[in-house]
Amino acid sequence: MQAFTTQEITRKSVGIALGFLKLSGELEDEAAADLFITKSVERMMDAGIKQELILANSAIAEYRNSTRRDQSAVLRTIVR
């Protein structure tokens, strides 16, 4: 079994997450999403998680929650 470096796991996990979000049409600002997802993956890796799919899926969930909160804040501002 081949051991991957932290950088390889990060790159693969971020790639999986960004690819999914792009294909699903959920990717708004690719550069901002890349930064958000990379930081999310790095934080989880610092906590000891090393499985690429778990990292990617968790980062996708965090990104979705973040964009929903941002959209809700905009709607609340408009309604006022």
C-alpha positions in Angstrom: 0.0 0.0 0.0 1.4 3.4 -1.0 1.6 6.1 1.6 0.7 9.6 0.3 2.2 12.9 1.6 0.0 15.5 3.3 0.3 17.7 0.2 -0.9 14.8 -2.1 -3.9 14.0 0.1 -4.8 17.7 0.3 -4.5 18.2 -3.5 -6.5 15.1 -4.3 -9.2 16.0 -1.7 -9.5 19.6 -2.9 -9.6 18.4 -6.5 -12.4 15.9 -5.7 -14.5 18.6 -3.9 -14.0 21.3 -6.5 -14.7 18.9 -9.4 -18.0 17.8 -7.7 -19.1 21.3 -7.0 -18.3 22.4 -10.6 -20.2 19.5 -12.1 -23.2 20.0 -9.9 -23.3 23.7 -10.8 -22.8 24.8 -7.2 -19.4 26.5 -7.8 -19.8 30.3 -7.7 -16.4 31.8 -7.4 -13.8 29.1 -8.1 -10.8 30.9 -6.5 -12.7 31.6 -3.3 -14.1 28.1 -3.2 -10.6 26.7 -3.7 -9.3 28.7 -0.8 -12.3 27.8 1.4 -12.1 24.1 0.6 -8.3 24.0 1.0 -8.5 25.5 4.4 -11.3 23.2 5.4 -9.3 20.1 4.3 -6.1 21.3 6.0 -8.0 21.9 9.3 -9.5 18.4 9.2 -6.1 16.9 8.4 -4.6 18.7 11.4 -7.3 16.9 13.4 -6.0 13.6 12.1 -8.4 12.8 9.2 -6.4 11.5 6.2 -9.1 9.7 4.1 -9.5 11.7 0.8 -13.2 11.0 0.3 -14.1 11.9 3.9 -12.1 15.1 3.6 -13.7 16.0 0.2 -17.2 15.2 1.4 -16.8 17.2 4.6 -15.4 20.1 2.8 -18.3 20.1 0.3 -20.8 20.1 3.2 -19.0 23.0 4.8 -18.9 24.9 1.6 -22.6 24.4 1.0 -23.4 25.5 4.6 -21.2 28.6 4.1 -22.9 29.6 0.8 -26.4 29.1 2.3 -25.5 31.3 5.3 -24.2 34.0 2.9 -27.3 33.8 0.8 -29.5 34.1 3.9 -27.6 37.1 5.1 -28.1 38.8 1.7 -31.9 38.0 1.7 -32.3 39.4 5.3 -30.5 42.6 4.2 -32.8 43.0 1.1 -36.0 42.3 3.1 -35.2 45.0 5.7 
